[in-house]
Amino acid sequence: MKTNKSVIYWLLSGCILLFIMVVVGGITRLTNSGLSMTDWHLVTDTFPPLTDEKWNAAFEEYKKFPEYQKINIHNDFTVEDYKFIYFWEWFHRFIGRIIGLVFVVPFVYFLVKKRLSGETIKKCIILLCMGAFQGFLGWFMVKSGLIDRPDVSHFRLSLHLTFAFITFAYTLWVALDLIYSDKKEVLLPLRKLARFTMVFLIIQIIYGGFVAGLNAGLIHNHWPMMSEGKFMHETVLMEQDSLLKNLTEGKSGVQFVHRTMAYVVVGLILFLYFKSRKFALTTQQKMGTNVLVGFVFLQFLLGVFTLLLQVPLWLGLVHQIMAFFLLSAMVYTLHRFSK
């Protein structure tokens, strides 16, 4: 820990910035701000327009695209309204630039100072590649809403969101490798179960992206049934022309999978918790499973109330933030059962 303290702080600061990035991304999505910047330049749009003339020019450019032409043109949408949605998308991209600098500059410094082991260098290079790919996914997502439809593809949105979570999880894992550099016996049964649980948690995050992209949380606002007396609403299997499309492209189908998968994730984490109590756990392992159980129940409740209240902005955002905490606890617990 002492030897790698500065490197650990660097990686954890990256985790914090990635967390902020996802939170701002959530606000950007929930305020329908994601299509406000219709072009992307690495340097020239680092700062927002600074004069009325430049704001008007940006607004006129925005008017050429589907979101304005099909939606906002009917809402008395002014340049002041445009400034609001522009801010969140600009801020989201600005944090992305900051993250790039925070990862690249210290990495080069630590590399020159020979503060990184060969194994850590390889992991950091993977992180840099993941960051670059995440930037590409962001533009790939936005591009889908600038052609014919006034909304981004929910597949691309979910890919962008999920990869951000995965990048965060891997950054945290690399930091944990340095924090806990001691070797210990691996608890194979618990590691396998934790990995299995992690897979279902990632699937749940993917479907969370689908729900957000399709605004599927605005329908079937009942719980525990999708509608009165029905665990599965009849539209789950009727919206599209195949079962696969119903469960990946239909609003009812996507919401049904997301709300049902929540029970699976809770069940797996509880199973992991009770199974782990049959082993002689370290303090860190006990803490990981305890926090994991607490977080998953809190996330479940947030999901229920987000649905019942038809996704108010603040609650939708809190639900996404809690997903981040839940993933963090899952990564920590898996790491403590693995290394």
N, C-alpha and C positions, 0 to 999 in steps of 0.2 A: 504493500500500500504506500509506504513512504517513498520508495524509489520511483513509483509511477504517479505520484500525487498530482502533478501538473497535467499529465496526460489524462488522468481520470477526470479531473475537473473540466478539461477541454471536451471530452466525450459527453459528460453529463450536461454541460452547457449546450451542446448540440441537441441533446434530448429535450431540454427545456425549449429551445427555439423551434424544434419540430412540433412540440406540443402546441406552442403559440401559433405556429403556422396552420395547424389543423383547426384550431379554434377559430382563427380569422377566416379560414376557408369555410367553416360551418356558417359563420355570420354572412359571408359572401353569398353562400347558397340560399340561406333562409331569407335574405333581403333581396333575392333575385338580382344580384349585382355582377354576376360572373361574366356577362356578355357586354359589359360597358366599355371595355377596352378592346377595340376591334382589330388591333394590330399588336405586334410584339417586337420590341427591339431590346437588345441586351443592355445598351448604354443610354440611348436617347430618351427613353421614357422612364428613366430612373426617378424623376420627380414629376409631379402632376403639373398641368398647365398653370402658369403663374400670372397670366394676364387675361382680361375679358376676351380679347381677340382670339387667344389660343383656346380658351374654353369654348367659344362659339364655333371655332373650326373643328374641335374634337366632337362637339355635339352634332354638327352637320355631317360629319363622317359617320357617327353612330346612326343617324337617320337613314342611312343607306342599307341597313341590315334588318333581318326579319323581326327581331324583338321589338324594335320601334315601329316598323311598318305594319305589323300584325297585332300588336298589343298596346304599346304605350302611346301611339298616335291617337288612340281613342280615349286616353286618360288625362288630357290636358297636361301632358308631360312637358315640363319646362327645363331650361338649362340648370336651374337650381336643383330640381329633382335628379337631373343627370349627374350633378356634382356629388350627390350623396352616394349613388351606386358606384360611380367612378372611384370614389375614395376607397371603398372596401376592396375592390378588385386590385387597385393600385397598391394598397397596403399589403395585400396578400402576396403580390409579386415582389414588392420591396423586401419583405421578410425573407422570401426565397433567395434574393441576392445576398442579404446579410448572412444567411445560413451558408451559402457558397463561400463567402469570405472567411467565415468562422471555421469552416472545415479545411479550406485549402491553405490559408496563410499559416496557421499553427502547425499543420501537417508538414509543410515544407521546413518550418523552423525546427520541429522535433527531428525531422529527417536529417537536417544538416548537423544538428547537435548530437546525433546518434542516441536519442532518447527512446527510440522504438526498437523492439525486438523484430526479428524477421517475420515471425508469425503475426505480430500486431501490424506491421507494415502491409502485409497481404490483406488483412481484414480492413484496414483503413482505405486501401485502394478500392476494395469492393464497395465500401461506404461512399466513396467519391463517385464511383460509377452509378450507384443507386441514386445518388442525389441528382446527377445529370439526367438520368433516365426519368426521374420524377418530374423534372422541369419539362422534358419533352412530353410526358403524359398530360401535364397541365395544358399545354398548347393544343395537343391532340384532342383533348376534351372540349376546349373552348371552340375549336374549329368546327366541331359538329353542330354548333348552334349558330353559325354565321353563314350558312348556305341557304337552306330552304326552310328549316324549322326554327321557331324562336325559343328553343330550349336545347340544352346539351343532351347527348345520348346518355341514358342512365347506365349503360354498360361502361362507357368511358369515364363517367363520373365515379362509379364504384371502383373501377381500376385505379384511378388517380387517388382516391381516398384510401383504399386498401393498401396500396403500395406505400403511401405515407406512413400508415400504421406499421407496416413490415419494416420500413427503413428505421423508424423509431425503435422497434423491437430489437433489430440487429445492433443498432448503436448502443442500446442499453446492455445487450448481451456482451458486447466487446468490453464495455466499461466494467461489467461484473466479472469478466475474466481477469481483469487487472486488480479489482478490489479483493476478490477471493482467489488469490494465486495458489493457495495451499491445495494439495491433492487429498482426496478422501475416497472412500468406497462408494461406488455408484449404486443407488437403490434401483435396480433394473425394473422390478414390477411397477414402481411408482413413476419412474421415468417414462415407461411405455404408456401408462395411463395418462400422465400429464401431456405427453406429445399428442395422444389421441384427442384429449380435451382441447388442446391448442388448435388442432385442425378444425374442430367444430366451432370454436370461437372465431377463427378467421372467416369461416363460411358465414357465420352470423354477421360479422362486420361487412362482408361483401353484400349480403342482403340488406343490411342497413343502408348501404349506398344505393341499392336498387330502390328501396322505399323512398329515400330522399329524392332521387332522380325522377321518379314517377309521381311524386307527391301522393304516394299511396297511403300515407298516414291520415289523409283528409277524408277517407271513407271508412265505413264499418267501425264507427267509433263506439264500440261496445266491448265489454270484457266481463267474464271469461269467454263468452260466446261472440262470434263475429256479428251476429244479429240475434234478435230475441229467439232463444231456444235452438240456435244452430251453431254448432262448433265450427262448421265449414259452410260458408255462404255458397249458394248455388252458382254464383258468378265465377267462383274460383276455377271451375272447369269449363266455362262457357265463353270467356272473353276472346280467346284466340282459337286458331284452327288445329292446335295440337297440344298435348299435355305439357311438353317441354316449354312451348311458348307461353302457355297459361301460367306456368310457375316461374318464368323469367322475364316476361314482358307484360303480362296482365297485372293491373293494379291489385285486384283482389287476390290473385295467386301469389304475387310477391309478398303482400302483407300477411297472407296465411302462412307462408314458409317462415317469414321472419318471426311472427308471434309464436309459432309452434316450435321453431328452433330454440327459442328462449327457454322453453321447458327442458329441452335436451341439454343445453349448456348448464343450466342450474343443476339438473340431475347428475351430470358428469362431474361437476365440481364438488357436489355433496358426496358422491361416491369416492372421489379422490381423497376428500377430507377424512371420511370414516375409515377407508382402507389404510391411509397413512398412519392412523392411530394404532395399528397393529405392529408398527415398527418403532425402533428406538430412534426418535428424531432428534436432530440438533435444534437449538433455539431458533436458528434462522429458518429451518424447515417448518417448524411449528408456526412461526410468525407468518411465513408465506401462505400456508394453507388457511390460517385464521383470517388473514386479510382478504384472501381470495373469496372465502365464503361471505364475508361481510360485504365486499364490493359487488358480488354477483346478485345478492338479494337487493341491494340498493339500486343496482342497474335495472333489475327486473321491475321494481316498483316505479322507477322513473319512466320506463317504457310503457307501463300500463297507464300512468297518468298523462304521458305525452299523447297517447292514443285517445284516451277519454276526453281530453281537453282540446283535441284537434290541432295539435302541434303548435302551441304558442311559441314564438321565437325564442324566448328565454329558456323554456323547458326543452325544446328541441336541442338547443345548444348545450344545456346541462347534461342531457342524455348522451350526446356525443362526447363530451368531456369525460363522463363517467366510463364510457367505453375505453377511453385511453387509460384511465386508472386501472380498469379491470385487466386490460392487456398487459400493463406494467406488472401487476401482481402475478399474472400467469407466467410471464417471462421470468420473473424473479424466482417463483416456485419451481419452475422447470429447471432453471439453472442450478438451484440448490439440490435438486434430486439427480442432477446429471454430472456435476464436476467433482 
